[in-house]
């Protein structure tokens, strides 16, 4: 299944919002980091375009470890437990 460019852009924006909301839920304020310093945003867009749902990207922002897949944003680690799904 192919996605139109606007479809991909909408999904990318949704994913970025989920990442930001997850970080805020962990106590990280949006104005304390630049997400592009921690992860390649183009790679995240490619992740969304992938037909493979088993792919995920893991990265750490301000000490919060995230596991991001096309369907969810999960916080890794024992002391933080949060999942944001579609």
C-alpha positions, 0 to 999 in steps of 0.5 A: 500500500502506498501513502500519498505525500500528505498522508505521510506528512500527517502520520509524521506529524502525529508521530512527532506529537506522540513523541513530544507528549510522551516526553512531557509525561516523563517530565521533560519540557518541550523547550529544553531539547531539540528533537533533531539533536537526538534522532534523524527525523527523516529516518522516522519518516522512512519508518512510517513509510515502511510496510514492515510493522516490526521495525522500531527506532530507539533513542534517548532524549534528556535521559528518557529512552524511547522505542518508536514504531509506526504504531506506538511510542514506548518508554524503555526502562524500569522507572518509567512506564508509558506507552502511546498508541494510535 
